[in-house]
Amino acid sequence: MSRRILVVDDSALSRSLIQRMLQRKGFAVLTAADGAEGAVTAFREHPDAVVTDLEMPVMNGYQLAR
């Protein structure tokens, strides 16, 4: 069973690069485009870890971590 990581970033390019890098290392990757979407995904999917951008619209990474 691979570990699941949630990647939250408002930049589609950054999200995609991080996702590919983690998948190559054997992780299952979930993604979200902002903190609010990330929070919903985290509560729904219960990832093992979250990688988040700090400055995003709607909800920033600090708010998401709380």
PDBQT receptor file of N, H, CA, C and O in Angstrom, charges set to zero:
ATOM      1  N   MET A   1       0.846  -1.178   0.000  1.00  0.00    +0.000 N 
ATOM      2  CA  MET A   1       0.000   0.000   0.000  1.00  0.00    +0.000 C 
ATOM      3  C   MET A   1       0.890   1.239   0.000  1.00  0.00    +0.000 C 
ATOM      4  O   MET A   1       1.741   1.390   0.876  1.00  0.00    +0.000 OA
ATOM      5  N   SER A   2       0.702   2.115  -0.963  1.00  0.00    +0.000 N 
ATOM      6  H   SER A   2       0.011   1.992  -1.675  1.00  0.00    +0.000 HD
ATOM      7  CA  SER A   2       1.529   3.323  -1.022  1.00  0.00    +0.000 C 
ATOM      8  C   SER A   2       0.934   4.414  -0.137  1.00  0.00    +0.000 C 
ATOM      9  O   SER A   2      -0.277   4.481   0.072  1.00  0.00    +0.000 OA
ATOM     10  N   ARG A   3       1.797   5.246   0.362  1.00  0.00    +0.000 N 
ATOM     11  H   ARG A   3       2.781   5.192   0.192  1.00  0.00    +0.000 HD
ATOM     12  CA  ARG A   3       1.378   6.378   1.181  1.00  0.00    +0.000 C 
ATOM     13  C   ARG A   3       0.721   7.419   0.300  1.00  0.00    +0.000 C 
ATOM     14  O   ARG A   3       1.126   7.619  -0.846  1.00  0.00    +0.000 OA
ATOM     15  N   ARG A   4      -0.300   8.086   0.836  1.00  0.00    +0.000 N 
ATOM     16  H   ARG A   4      -0.629   7.924   1.766  1.00  0.00    +0.000 HD
ATOM     17  CA  ARG A   4      -1.018   9.102   0.065  1.00  0.00    +0.000 C 
ATOM     18  C   ARG A   4      -0.620  10.487   0.545  1.00  0.00    +0.000 C 
ATOM     19  O   ARG A   4      -0.635  10.783   1.740  1.00  0.00    +0.000 OA
ATOM     20  N   ILE A   5      -0.264  11.325  -0.416  1.00  0.00    +0.000 N 
ATOM     21  H   ILE A   5      -0.252  11.085  -1.387  1.00  0.00    +0.000 HD
ATOM     22  CA  ILE A   5       0.135  12.692  -0.123  1.00  0.00    +0.000 C 
ATOM     23  C   ILE A   5      -0.797  13.642  -0.853  1.00  0.00    +0.000 C 
ATOM     24  O   ILE A   5      -1.086  13.459  -2.036  1.00  0.00    +0.000 OA
ATOM     25  N   LEU A   6      -1.260  14.649  -0.146  1.00  0.00    +0.000 N 
ATOM     26  H   LEU A   6      -1.025  14.798   0.815  1.00  0.00    +0.000 HD
ATOM     27  CA  LEU A   6      -2.093  15.697  -0.727  1.00  0.00    +0.000 C 
ATOM     28  C   LEU A   6      -1.203  16.883  -1.057  1.00  0.00    +0.000 C 
ATOM     29  O   LEU A   6      -0.515  17.412  -0.185  1.00  0.00    +0.000 OA
ATOM     30  N   VAL A   7      -1.217  17.301  -2.320  1.00  0.00    +0.000 N 
ATOM     31  H   VAL A   7      -1.776  16.871  -3.029  1.00  0.00    +0.000 HD
ATOM     32  CA  VAL A   7      -0.450  18.466  -2.774  1.00  0.00    +0.000 C 
ATOM     33  C   VAL A   7      -1.437  19.598  -3.036  1.00  0.00    +0.000 C 
ATOM     34  O   VAL A   7      -2.356  19.463  -3.845  1.00  0.00    +0.000 OA
ATOM     35  N   VAL A   8      -1.232  20.727  -2.334  1.00  0.00    +0.000 N 
ATOM     36  H   VAL A   8      -0.486  20.836  -1.677  1.00  0.00    +0.000 HD
ATOM     37  CA  VAL A   8      -2.130  21.871  -2.455  1.00  0.00    +0.000 C 
ATOM     38  C   VAL A   8      -1.328  23.067  -2.932  1.00  0.00    +0.000 C 
ATOM     39  O   VAL A   8      -0.422  23.532  -2.240  1.00  0.00    +0.000 OA
ATOM     40  N   ASP A   9      -1.661  23.564  -4.116  1.00  0.00    +0.000 N 
ATOM     41  H   ASP A   9      -2.397  23.187  -4.678  1.00  0.00    +0.000 HD
ATOM     42  CA  ASP A   9      -0.952  24.715  -4.684  1.00  0.00    +0.000 C 
ATOM     43  C   ASP A   9      -1.848  25.357  -5.727  1.00  0.00    +0.000 C 
ATOM     44  O   ASP A   9      -2.498  24.662  -6.507  1.00  0.00    +0.000 OA
ATOM     45  N   ASP A  10      -1.884  26.696  -5.744  1.00  0.00    +0.000 N 
ATOM     46  H   ASP A  10      -1.355  27.261  -5.110  1.00  0.00    +0.000 HD
ATOM     47  CA  ASP A  10      -2.721  27.384  -6.722  1.00  0.00    +0.000 C 
ATOM     48  C   ASP A  10      -2.060  27.438  -8.097  1.00  0.00    +0.000 C 
ATOM     49  O   ASP A  10      -2.708  27.817  -9.072  1.00  0.00    +0.000 OA
ATOM     50  N   SER A  11      -0.797  27.069  -8.192  1.00  0.00    +0.000 N 
ATOM     51  H   SER A  11      -0.271  26.760  -7.400  1.00  0.00    +0.000 HD
ATOM     52  CA  SER A  11      -0.106  27.015  -9.483  1.00  0.00    +0.000 C 
ATOM     53  C   SER A  11      -0.229  25.604 -10.056  1.00  0.00    +0.000 C 
ATOM     54  O   SER A  11       0.278  24.643  -9.478  1.00  0.00    +0.000 OA
ATOM     55  N   ALA A  12      -0.899  25.495 -11.186  1.00  0.00    +0.000 N 
ATOM     56  H   ALA A  12      -1.311  26.276 -11.656  1.00  0.00    +0.000 HD
ATOM     57  CA  ALA A  12      -1.074  24.185 -11.824  1.00  0.00    +0.000 C 
ATOM     58  C   ALA A  12       0.278  23.573 -12.191  1.00  0.00    +0.000 C 
ATOM     59  O   ALA A  12       0.455  22.359 -12.082  1.00  0.00    +0.000 OA
ATOM     60  N   LEU A  13       1.221  24.391 -12.619  1.00  0.00    +0.000 N 
ATOM     61  H   LEU A  13       1.077  25.377 -12.707  1.00  0.00    +0.000 HD
ATOM     62  CA  LEU A  13       2.548  23.887 -12.981  1.00  0.00    +0.000 C 
ATOM     63  C   LEU A  13       3.257  23.319 -11.762  1.00  0.00    +0.000 C 
ATOM     64  O   LEU A  13       3.794  22.212 -11.822  1.00  0.00    +0.000 OA
ATOM     65  N   SER A  14       3.268  24.053 -10.663  1.00  0.00    +0.000 N 
ATOM     66  H   SER A  14       2.831  24.952 -10.614  1.00  0.00    +0.000 HD
ATOM     67  CA  SER A  14       3.914  23.564  -9.436  1.00  0.00    +0.000 C 
ATOM     68  C   SER A  14       3.255  22.278  -8.949  1.00  0.00    +0.000 C 
ATOM     69  O   SER A  14       3.939  21.323  -8.581  1.00  0.00    +0.000 OA
ATOM     70  N   ARG A  15       1.935  22.259  -8.948  1.00  0.00    +0.000 N 
ATOM     71  H   ARG A  15       1.379  23.035  -9.247  1.00  0.00    +0.000 HD
ATOM     72  CA  ARG A  15       1.192  21.075  -8.527  1.00  0.00    +0.000 C 
ATOM     73  C   ARG A  15       1.584  19.868  -9.358  1.00  0.00    +0.000 C 
ATOM     74  O   ARG A  15       1.822  18.783  -8.828  1.00  0.00    +0.000 OA
ATOM     75  N   SER A  16       1.647  20.069 -10.659  1.00  0.00    +0.000 N 
ATOM     76  H   SER A  16       1.454  20.950 -11.089  1.00  0.00    +0.000 HD
ATOM     77  CA  SER A  16       1.969  18.979 -11.570  1.00  0.00    +0.000 C 
ATOM     78  C   SER A  16       3.402  18.473 -11.368  1.00  0.00    +0.000 C 
ATOM     79  O   SER A  16       3.639  17.266 -11.357  1.00  0.00    +0.000 OA
ATOM     80  N   LEU A  17       4.350  19.393 -11.210  1.00  0.00    +0.000 N 
ATOM     81  H   LEU A  17       4.157  20.374 -11.219  1.00  0.00    +0.000 HD
ATOM     82  CA  LEU A  17       5.747  18.991 -11.005  1.00  0.00    +0.000 C 
ATOM     83  C   LEU A  17       5.919  18.210  -9.706  1.00  0.00    +0.000 C 
ATOM     84  O   LEU A  17       6.593  17.181  -9.685  1.00  0.00    +0.000 OA
ATOM     85  N   ILE A  18       5.320  18.689  -8.637  1.00  0.00    +0.000 N 
ATOM     86  H   ILE A  18       4.772  19.526  -8.654  1.00  0.00    +0.000 HD
ATOM     87  CA  ILE A  18       5.413  18.005  -7.348  1.00  0.00    +0.000 C 
ATOM     88  C   ILE A  18       4.725  16.645  -7.426  1.00  0.00    +0.000 C 
ATOM     89  O   ILE A  18       5.237  15.650  -6.913  1.00  0.00    +0.000 OA
ATOM     90  N   GLN A  19       3.565  16.613  -8.071  1.00  0.00    +0.000 N 
ATOM     91  H   GLN A  19       3.150  17.421  -8.488  1.00  0.00    +0.000 HD
ATOM     92  CA  GLN A  19       2.829  15.357  -8.217  1.00  0.00    +0.000 C 
ATOM     93  C   GLN A  19       3.673  14.314  -8.942  1.00  0.00    +0.000 C 
ATOM     94  O   GLN A  19       3.771  13.173  -8.490  1.00  0.00    +0.000 OA
ATOM     95  N   ARG A  20       4.276  14.693 -10.054  1.00  0.00    +0.000 N 
ATOM     96  H   ARG A  20       4.196  15.620 -10.421  1.00  0.00    +0.000 HD
ATOM     97  CA  ARG A  20       5.088  13.742 -10.821  1.00  0.00    +0.000 C 
ATOM     98  C   ARG A  20       6.292  13.252 -10.017  1.00  0.00    +0.000 C 
ATOM     99  O   ARG A  20       6.612  12.064 -10.034  1.00  0.00    +0.000 OA
ATOM    100  N   MET A  21       6.949  14.161  -9.321  1.00  0.00    +0.000 N 
ATOM    101  H   MET A  21       6.688  15.126  -9.307  1.00  0.00    +0.000 HD
ATOM    102  CA  MET A  21       8.112  13.800  -8.529  1.00  0.00    +0.000 C 
ATOM    103  C   MET A  21       7.724  12.782  -7.438  1.00  0.00    +0.000 C 
ATOM    104  O   MET A  21       8.424  11.791  -7.232  1.00  0.00    +0.000 OA
ATOM    105  N   LEU A  22       6.623  13.035  -6.758  1.00  0.00    +0.000 N 
ATOM    106  H   LEU A  22       6.054  13.840  -6.925  1.00  0.00    +0.000 HD
ATOM    107  CA  LEU A  22       6.194  12.130  -5.695  1.00  0.00    +0.000 C 
ATOM    108  C   LEU A  22       5.725  10.779  -6.241  1.00  0.00    +0.000 C 
ATOM    109  O   LEU A  22       5.979   9.737  -5.637  1.00  0.00    +0.000 OA
ATOM    110  N   GLN A  23       5.043  10.805  -7.384  1.00  0.00    +0.000 N 
ATOM    111  H   GLN A  23       4.837  11.652  -7.875  1.00  0.00    +0.000 HD
ATOM    112  CA  GLN A  23       4.593   9.550  -7.987  1.00  0.00    +0.000 C 
ATOM    113  C   GLN A  23       5.781   8.689  -8.403  1.00  0.00    +0.000 C 
ATOM    114  O   GLN A  23       5.735   7.467  -8.267  1.00  0.00    +0.000 OA
ATOM    115  N   ARG A  24       6.832   9.304  -8.902  1.00  0.00    +0.000 N 
ATOM    116  H   ARG A  24       6.870  10.297  -9.012  1.00  0.00    +0.000 HD
ATOM    117  CA  ARG A  24       8.044   8.554  -9.265  1.00  0.00    +0.000 C 
ATOM    118  C   ARG A  24       8.675   7.889  -8.049  1.00  0.00    +0.000 C 
ATOM    119  O   ARG A  24       9.341   6.861  -8.178  1.00  0.00    +0.000 OA
ATOM    120  N   LYS A  25       8.468   8.468  -6.872  1.00  0.00    +0.000 N 
ATOM    121  H   LYS A  25       7.927   9.303  -6.768  1.00  0.00    +0.000 HD
ATOM    122  CA  LYS A  25       8.994   7.899  -5.626  1.00  0.00    +0.000 C 
ATOM    123  C   LYS A  25       8.041   6.873  -5.022  1.00  0.00    +0.000 C 
ATOM    124  O   LYS A  25       8.318   6.315  -3.961  1.00  0.00    +0.000 OA
ATOM    125  N   GLY A  26       6.917   6.622  -5.697  1.00  0.00    +0.000 N 
ATOM    126  H   GLY A  26       6.691   7.076  -6.560  1.00  0.00    +0.000 HD
ATOM    127  CA  GLY A  26       5.994   5.579  -5.273  1.00  0.00    +0.000 C 
ATOM    128  C   GLY A  26       4.816   6.030  -4.426  1.00  0.00    +0.000 C 
ATOM    129  O   GLY A  26       4.090   5.196  -3.884  1.00  0.00    +0.000 OA
ATOM    130  N   PHE A  27       4.615   7.333  -4.305  1.00  0.00    +0.000 N 
ATOM    131  H   PHE A  27       5.205   8.010  -4.746  1.00  0.00    +0.000 HD
ATOM    132  CA  PHE A  27       3.491   7.833  -3.521  1.00  0.00    +0.000 C 
ATOM    133  C   PHE A  27       2.240   7.953  -4.386  1.00  0.00    +0.000 C 
ATOM    134  O   PHE A  27       2.324   8.226  -5.584  1.00  0.00    +0.000 OA
ATOM    135  N   ALA A  28       1.087   7.747  -3.770  1.00  0.00    +0.000 N 
ATOM    136  H   ALA A  28       1.019   7.525  -2.797  1.00  0.00    +0.000 HD
ATOM    137  CA  ALA A  28      -0.193   8.057  -4.404  1.00  0.00    +0.000 C 
ATOM    138  C   ALA A  28      -0.449   9.530  -4.088  1.00  0.00    +0.000 C 
ATOM    139  O   ALA A  28      -0.344   9.940  -2.932  1.00  0.00    +0.000 OA
ATOM    140  N   VAL A  29      -0.781  10.322  -5.094  1.00  0.00    +0.000 N 
ATOM    141  H   VAL A  29      -0.867   9.989  -6.033  1.00  0.00    +0.000 HD
ATOM    142  CA  VAL A  29      -0.885  11.767  -4.905  1.00  0.00    +0.000 C 
ATOM    143  C   VAL A  29      -2.299  12.264  -5.189  1.00  0.00    +0.000 C 
ATOM    144  O   VAL A  29      -2.891  11.960  -6.224  1.00  0.00    +0.000 OA
ATOM    145  N   LEU A  30      -2.819  13.036  -4.239  1.00  0.00    +0.000 N 
ATOM    146  H   LEU A  30      -2.338  13.283  -3.398  1.00  0.00    +0.000 HD
ATOM    147  CA  LEU A  30      -4.077  13.755  -4.399  1.00  0.00    +0.000 C 
ATOM    148  C   LEU A  30      -3.706  15.214  -4.591  1.00  0.00    +0.000 C 
ATOM    149  O   LEU A  30      -2.672  15.650  -4.084  1.00  0.00    +0.000 OA
ATOM    150  N   THR A  31      -4.516  15.983  -5.310  1.00  0.00    +0.000 N 
ATOM    151  H   THR A  31      -5.356  15.628  -5.722  1.00  0.00    +0.000 HD
ATOM    152  CA  THR A  31      -4.191  17.390  -5.527  1.00  0.00    +0.000 C 
ATOM    153  C   THR A  31      -5.391  18.282  -5.257  1.00  0.00    +0.000 C 
ATOM    154  O   THR A  31      -6.544  17.858  -5.334  1.00  0.00    +0.000 OA
ATOM    155  N   ALA A  32      -5.078  19.540  -4.937  1.00  0.00    +0.000 N 
ATOM    156  H   ALA A  32      -4.141  19.885  -4.875  1.00  0.00    +0.000 HD
ATOM    157  CA  ALA A  32      -6.107  20.558  -4.739  1.00  0.00    +0.000 C 
ATOM    158  C   ALA A  32      -5.537  21.901  -5.184  1.00  0.00    +0.000 C 
ATOM    159  O   ALA A  32      -4.340  22.151  -5.042  1.00  0.00    +0.000 OA
ATOM    160  N   ALA A  33      -6.399  22.764  -5.722  1.00  0.00    +0.000 N 
ATOM    161  H   ALA A  33      -7.372  22.560  -5.837  1.00  0.00    +0.000 HD
ATOM    162  CA  ALA A  33      -5.962  24.027  -6.316  1.00  0.00    +0.000 C 
ATOM    163  C   ALA A  33      -5.935  25.200  -5.340  1.00  0.00    +0.000 C 
ATOM    164  O   ALA A  33      -5.411  26.259  -5.687  1.00  0.00    +0.000 OA
ATOM    165  N   ASP A  34      -6.481  25.049  -4.129  1.00  0.00    +0.000 N 
ATOM    166  H   ASP A  34      -6.907  24.189  -3.848  1.00  0.00    +0.000 HD
ATOM    167  CA  ASP A  34      -6.404  26.110  -3.122  1.00  0.00    +0.000 C 
ATOM    168  C   ASP A  34      -6.640  25.491  -1.749  1.00  0.00    +0.000 C 
ATOM    169  O   ASP A  34      -6.978  24.313  -1.637  1.00  0.00    +0.000 OA
ATOM    170  N   GLY A  35      -6.459  26.293  -0.717  1.00  0.00    +0.000 N 
ATOM    171  H   GLY A  35      -6.185  27.250  -0.809  1.00  0.00    +0.000 HD
ATOM    172  CA  GLY A  35      -6.577  25.775   0.638  1.00  0.00    +0.000 C 
ATOM    173  C   GLY A  35      -7.942  25.226   0.984  1.00  0.00    +0.000 C 
ATOM    174  O   GLY A  35      -8.048  24.207   1.667  1.00  0.00    +0.000 OA
ATOM    175  N   ALA A  36      -8.991  25.889   0.520  1.00  0.00    +0.000 N 
ATOM    176  H   ALA A  36      -8.904  26.717  -0.035  1.00  0.00    +0.000 HD
ATOM    177  CA  ALA A  36     -10.347  25.422   0.812  1.00  0.00    +0.000 C 
ATOM    178  C   ALA A  36     -10.591  24.044   0.187  1.00  0.00    +0.000 C 
ATOM    179  O   ALA A  36     -11.126  23.146   0.837  1.00  0.00    +0.000 OA
ATOM    180  N   GLU A  37     -10.198  23.891  -1.061  1.00  0.00    +0.000 N 
ATOM    181  H   GLU A  37      -9.763  24.620  -1.589  1.00  0.00    +0.000 HD
ATOM    182  CA  GLU A  37     -10.328  22.589  -1.725  1.00  0.00    +0.000 C 
ATOM    183  C   GLU A  37      -9.444  21.555  -1.033  1.00  0.00    +0.000 C 
ATOM    184  O   GLU A  37      -9.822  20.392  -0.894  1.00  0.00    +0.000 OA
ATOM    185  N   GLY A  38      -8.262  21.994  -0.602  1.00  0.00    +0.000 N 
ATOM    186  H   GLY A  38      -7.954  22.938  -0.715  1.00  0.00    +0.000 HD
ATOM    187  CA  GLY A  38      -7.357  21.102   0.116  1.00  0.00    +0.000 C 
ATOM    188  C   GLY A  38      -7.952  20.610   1.426  1.00  0.00    +0.000 C 
ATOM    189  O   GLY A  38      -7.813  19.436   1.769  1.00  0.00    +0.000 OA
ATOM    190  N   ALA A  39      -8.617  21.502   2.163  1.00  0.00    +0.000 N 
ATOM    191  H   ALA A  39      -8.729  22.456   1.884  1.00  0.00    +0.000 HD
ATOM    192  CA  ALA A  39      -9.242  21.121   3.429  1.00  0.00    +0.000 C 
ATOM    193  C   ALA A  39     -10.340  20.083   3.198  1.00  0.00    +0.000 C 
ATOM    194  O   ALA A  39     -10.426  19.091   3.923  1.00  0.00    +0.000 OA
ATOM    195  N   VAL A  40     -11.166  20.313   2.199  1.00  0.00    +0.000 N 
ATOM    196  H   VAL A  40     -11.096  21.118   1.610  1.00  0.00    +0.000 HD
ATOM    197  CA  VAL A  40     -12.240  19.369   1.881  1.00  0.00    +0.000 C 
ATOM    198  C   VAL A  40     -11.646  18.009   1.509  1.00  0.00    +0.000 C 
ATOM    199  O   VAL A  40     -12.109  16.970   1.978  1.00  0.00    +0.000 OA
ATOM    200  N   THR A  41     -10.620  18.031   0.666  1.00  0.00    +0.000 N 
ATOM    201  H   THR A  41     -10.243  18.875   0.286  1.00  0.00    +0.000 HD
ATOM    202  CA  THR A  41      -9.976  16.786   0.243  1.00  0.00    +0.000 C 
ATOM    203  C   THR A  41      -9.327  16.073   1.422  1.00  0.00    +0.000 C 
ATOM    204  O   THR A  41      -9.433  14.852   1.539  1.00  0.00    +0.000 OA
ATOM    205  N   ALA A  42      -8.658  16.817   2.293  1.00  0.00    +0.000 N 
ATOM    206  H   ALA A  42      -8.571  17.809   2.198  1.00  0.00    +0.000 HD
ATOM    207  CA  ALA A  42      -8.000  16.211   3.456  1.00  0.00    +0.000 C 
ATOM    208  C   ALA A  42      -9.013  15.543   4.384  1.00  0.00    +0.000 C 
ATOM    209  O   ALA A  42      -8.778  14.429   4.851  1.00  0.00    +0.000 OA
ATOM    210  N   PHE A  43     -10.133  16.208   4.658  1.00  0.00    +0.000 N 
ATOM    211  H   PHE A  43     -10.324  17.113   4.279  1.00  0.00    +0.000 HD
ATOM    212  CA  PHE A  43     -11.155  15.613   5.516  1.00  0.00    +0.000 C 
ATOM    213  C   PHE A  43     -11.810  14.400   4.871  1.00  0.00    +0.000 C 
ATOM    214  O   PHE A  43     -12.169  13.443   5.557  1.00  0.00    +0.000 OA
ATOM    215  N   ARG A  44     -11.964  14.442   3.557  1.00  0.00    +0.000 N 
ATOM    216  H   ARG A  44     -11.673  15.219   3.000  1.00  0.00    +0.000 HD
ATOM    217  CA  ARG A  44     -12.615  13.342   2.842  1.00  0.00    +0.000 C 
ATOM    218  C   ARG A  44     -11.684  12.150   2.652  1.00  0.00    +0.000 C 
ATOM    219  O   ARG A  44     -12.105  11.004   2.811  1.00  0.00    +0.000 OA
ATOM    220  N   GLU A  45     -10.416  12.412   2.311  1.00  0.00    +0.000 N 
ATOM    221  H   GLU A  45     -10.075  13.343   2.182  1.00  0.00    +0.000 HD
ATOM    222  CA  GLU A  45      -9.493  11.349   1.903  1.00  0.00    +0.000 C 
ATOM    223  C   GLU A  45      -8.483  10.911   2.968  1.00  0.00    +0.000 C 
ATOM    224  O   GLU A  45      -7.878   9.848   2.833  1.00  0.00    +0.000 OA
ATOM    225  N   HIS A  46      -8.293  11.699   4.010  1.00  0.00    +0.000 N 
ATOM    226  H   HIS A  46      -8.784  12.563   4.119  1.00  0.00    +0.000 HD
ATOM    227  CA  HIS A  46      -7.352  11.377   5.091  1.00  0.00    +0.000 C 
ATOM    228  C   HIS A  46      -5.958  10.998   4.575  1.00  0.00    +0.000 C 
ATOM    229  O   HIS A  46      -5.505   9.874   4.792  1.00  0.00    +0.000 OA
ATOM    230  N   PRO A  47      -5.271  11.935   3.890  1.00  0.00    +0.000 N 
ATOM    231  CA  PRO A  47      -3.935  11.622   3.376  1.00  0.00    +0.000 C 
ATOM    232  C   PRO A  47      -2.941  11.430   4.526  1.00  0.00    +0.000 C 
ATOM    233  O   PRO A  47      -3.180  11.870   5.650  1.00  0.00    +0.000 OA
ATOM    234  N   ASP A  48      -1.833  10.769   4.224  1.00  0.00    +0.000 N 
ATOM    235  H   ASP A  48      -1.638  10.411   3.311  1.00  0.00    +0.000 HD
ATOM    236  CA  ASP A  48      -0.783  10.554   5.221  1.00  0.00    +0.000 C 
ATOM    237  C   ASP A  48       0.038  11.817   5.455  1.00  0.00    +0.000 C 
ATOM    238  O   ASP A  48       0.592  12.005   6.538  1.00  0.00    +0.000 OA
ATOM    239  N   ALA A  49       0.119  12.680   4.454  1.00  0.00    +0.000 N 
ATOM    240  H   ALA A  49      -0.331  12.528   3.574  1.00  0.00    +0.000 HD
ATOM    241  CA  ALA A  49       0.879  13.930   4.565  1.00  0.00    +0.000 C 
ATOM    242  C   ALA A  49       0.288  14.959   3.609  1.00  0.00    +0.000 C 
ATOM    243  O   ALA A  49      -0.389  14.619   2.638  1.00  0.00    +0.000 OA
ATOM    244  N   VAL A  50       0.564  16.235   3.911  1.00  0.00    +0.000 N 
ATOM    245  H   VAL A  50       1.114  16.511   4.700  1.00  0.00    +0.000 HD
ATOM    246  CA  VAL A  50       0.103  17.330   3.057  1.00  0.00    +0.000 C 
ATOM    247  C   VAL A  50       1.303  18.205   2.717  1.00  0.00    +0.000 C 
ATOM    248  O   VAL A  50       2.056  18.614   3.601  1.00  0.00    +0.000 OA
ATOM    249  N   VAL A  51       1.473  18.488   1.430  1.00  0.00    +0.000 N 
ATOM    250  H   VAL A  51       0.861  18.156   0.712  1.00  0.00    +0.000 HD
ATOM    251  CA  VAL A  51       2.471  19.443   0.953  1.00  0.00    +0.000 C 
ATOM    252  C   VAL A  51       1.679  20.631   0.430  1.00  0.00    +0.000 C 
ATOM    253  O   VAL A  51       0.875  20.486  -0.490  1.00  0.00    +0.000 OA
ATOM    254  N   THR A  52       1.903  21.813   1.015  1.00  0.00    +0.000 N 
ATOM    255  H   THR A  52       2.557  21.931   1.763  1.00  0.00    +0.000 HD
ATOM    256  CA  THR A  52       1.088  22.958   0.630  1.00  0.00    +0.000 C 
ATOM    257  C   THR A  52       1.917  24.205   0.368  1.00  0.00    +0.000 C 
ATOM    258  O   THR A  52       2.936  24.444   1.016  1.00  0.00    +0.000 OA
ATOM    259  N   ASP A  53       1.463  24.982  -0.579  1.00  0.00    +0.000 N 
ATOM    260  H   ASP A  53       0.635  24.788  -1.105  1.00  0.00    +0.000 HD
ATOM    261  CA  ASP A  53       1.966  26.325  -0.811  1.00  0.00    +0.000 C 
ATOM    262  C   ASP A  53       1.474  27.162   0.362  1.00  0.00    +0.000 C 
ATOM    263  O   ASP A  53       0.413  26.875   0.916  1.00  0.00    +0.000 OA
ATOM    264  N   LEU A  54       2.216  28.183   0.747  1.00  0.00    +0.000 N 
ATOM    265  H   LEU A  54       3.078  28.416   0.297  1.00  0.00    +0.000 HD
ATOM    266  CA  LEU A  54       1.772  29.014   1.865  1.00  0.00    +0.000 C 
ATOM    267  C   LEU A  54       0.881  30.157   1.421  1.00  0.00    +0.000 C 
ATOM    268  O   LEU A  54      -0.061  30.515   2.128  1.00  0.00    +0.000 OA
ATOM    269  N   GLU A  55       1.161  30.739   0.259  1.00  0.00    +0.000 N 
ATOM    270  H   GLU A  55       1.926  30.448  -0.316  1.00  0.00    +0.000 HD
ATOM    271  CA  GLU A  55       0.386  31.895  -0.200  1.00  0.00    +0.000 C 
ATOM    272  C   GLU A  55      -0.523  31.495  -1.356  1.00  0.00    +0.000 C 
ATOM    273  O   GLU A  55      -0.076  31.274  -2.481  1.00  0.00    +0.000 OA
ATOM    274  N   MET A  56      -1.824  31.409  -1.039  1.00  0.00    +0.000 N 
ATOM    275  H   MET A  56      -2.187  31.588  -0.124  1.00  0.00    +0.000 HD
ATOM    276  CA  MET A  56      -2.835  31.035  -2.017  1.00  0.00    +0.000 C 
ATOM    277  C   MET A  56      -4.089  31.854  -1.760  1.00  0.00    +0.000 C 
ATOM    278  O   MET A  56      -4.300  32.335  -0.647  1.00  0.00    +0.000 OA
ATOM    279  N   PRO A  57      -4.928  32.018  -2.786  1.00  0.00    +0.000 N 
ATOM    280  CA  PRO A  57      -6.205  32.696  -2.567  1.00  0.00    +0.000 C 
ATOM    281  C   PRO A  57      -7.168  31.787  -1.803  1.00  0.00    +0.000 C 
ATOM    282  O   PRO A  57      -6.902  30.596  -1.639  1.00  0.00    +0.000 OA
ATOM    283  N   VAL A  58      -8.240  32.326  -1.354  1.00  0.00    +0.000 N 
ATOM    284  H   VAL A  58      -8.456  33.293  -1.486  1.00  0.00    +0.000 HD
ATOM    285  CA  VAL A  58      -9.327  31.643  -0.641  1.00  0.00    +0.000 C 
ATOM    286  C   VAL A  58      -8.894  31.250   0.772  1.00  0.00    +0.000 C 
ATOM    287  O   VAL A  58      -9.441  31.770   1.745  1.00  0.00    +0.000 OA
ATOM    288  N   MET A  59      -7.933  30.352   0.904  1.00  0.00    +0.000 N 
ATOM    289  H   MET A  59      -7.488  29.930   0.114  1.00  0.00    +0.000 HD
ATOM    290  CA  MET A  59      -7.412  29.916   2.204  1.00  0.00    +0.000 C 
ATOM    291  C   MET A  59      -5.923  29.645   2.011  1.00  0.00    +0.000 C 
ATOM    292  O   MET A  59      -5.544  28.854   1.147  1.00  0.00    +0.000 OA
ATOM    293  N   ASN A  60      -5.074  30.298   2.812  1.00  0.00    +0.000 N 
ATOM    294  H   ASN A  60      -5.381  30.941   3.514  1.00  0.00    +0.000 HD
ATOM    295  CA  ASN A  60      -3.633  30.102   2.615  1.00  0.00    +0.000 C 
ATOM    296  C   ASN A  60      -3.158  28.817   3.311  1.00  0.00    +0.000 C 
ATOM    297  O   ASN A  60      -3.922  28.152   4.009  1.00  0.00    +0.000 OA
ATOM    298  N   GLY A  61      -1.898  28.495   3.104  1.00  0.00    +0.000 N 
ATOM    299  H   GLY A  61      -1.276  29.036   2.537  1.00  0.00    +0.000 HD
ATOM    300  CA  GLY A  61      -1.338  27.267   3.650  1.00  0.00    +0.000 C 
ATOM    301  C   GLY A  61      -1.312  27.221   5.166  1.00  0.00    +0.000 C 
ATOM    302  O   GLY A  61      -1.458  26.149   5.753  1.00  0.00    +0.000 OA
ATOM    303  N   TYR A  62      -1.128  28.375   5.816  1.00  0.00    +0.000 N 
ATOM    304  H   TYR A  62      -1.010  29.246   5.339  1.00  0.00    +0.000 HD
ATOM    305  CA  TYR A  62      -1.160  28.425   7.279  1.00  0.00    +0.000 C 
ATOM    306  C   TYR A  62      -2.552  28.081   7.796  1.00  0.00    +0.000 C 
ATOM    307  O   TYR A  62      -2.694  27.320   8.753  1.00  0.00    +0.000 OA
ATOM    308  N   GLN A  63      -3.564  28.635   7.172  1.00  0.00    +0.000 N 
ATOM    309  H   GLN A  63      -3.449  29.254   6.394  1.00  0.00    +0.000 HD
ATOM    310  CA  GLN A  63      -4.945  28.351   7.569  1.00  0.00    +0.000 C 
ATOM    311  C   GLN A  63      -5.277  26.873   7.332  1.00  0.00    +0.000 C 
ATOM    312  O   GLN A  63      -5.939  26.235   8.150  1.00  0.00    +0.000 OA
ATOM    313  N   LEU A  64      -4.813  26.354   6.223  1.00  0.00    +0.000 N 
ATOM    314  H   LEU A  64      -4.275  26.873   5.559  1.00  0.00    +0.000 HD
ATOM    315  CA  LEU A  64      -5.047  24.951   5.908  1.00  0.00    +0.000 C 
ATOM    316  C   LEU A  64      -4.409  24.048   6.958  1.00  0.00    +0.000 C 
ATOM    317  O   LEU A  64      -5.024  23.074   7.392  1.00  0.00    +0.000 OA
ATOM    318  N   ALA A  65      -3.200  24.359   7.365  1.00  0.00    +0.000 N 
ATOM    319  H   ALA A  65      -2.701  25.150   7.013  1.00  0.00    +0.000 HD
ATOM    320  CA  ALA A  65      -2.505  23.524   8.346  1.00  0.00    +0.000 C 
ATOM    321  C   ALA A  65      -3.215  23.524   9.702  1.00  0.00    +0.000 C 
ATOM    322  O   ALA A  65      -3.203  22.524  10.420  1.00  0.00    +0.000 OA
ATOM    323  N   ARG A  66      -3.825  24.647  10.038  1.00  0.00    +0.000 N 
ATOM    324  H   ARG A  66      -3.834  25.460   9.455  1.00  0.00    +0.000 HD
ATOM    325  CA  ARG A  66      -4.572  24.701  11.313  1.00  0.00    +0.000 C 
ATOM    326  C   ARG A  66      -5.768  23.806  11.249  1.00  0.00    +0.000 C 
ATOM    327  O   ARG A  66      -6.521  23.712  12.217  1.00  0.00    +0.000 OA
TER     328      ARG A  66
